[in-house]
Amino acid sequence: MSTFDQIAVKIIKEQELIIGPLAWQEAGKVNGMNIINTQSGAVVVENGDPKLVIDKLVAQYDRLFGRASREVCKEAAAPFLTTLTPAEVPFSLK
């Protein structure tokens, strides 16, 4: 599982704690996000630039629930960002 896959899973799971299964439904609407298994939390970030896919995921939650949702995403991703170079960090998580 890539770092971007791990970031996506963590974001989705944190959102799930707040909004329940709707978090997985919304993630499934993101182009480039392939939900493998919601029970085990398996996703694959594919189809292009993984930074943009993460940005789209954050934006999907932000559209529904606003700034608080964006902050949850940032906090969820924080432990993984240390393994990325500054250029690799998605804009929405800076």
Secondary structure, DSSP 8 states (H G I E B T S, - for coil): --HHHHHHHHHHHHHHHHHTTHHHHHHHTSTTEEEEETTTTEEEE-SS-HHHHHHHHHHHHHHHH-HHHHHHHHHHHHHHHTTS-GGGS-GGG-
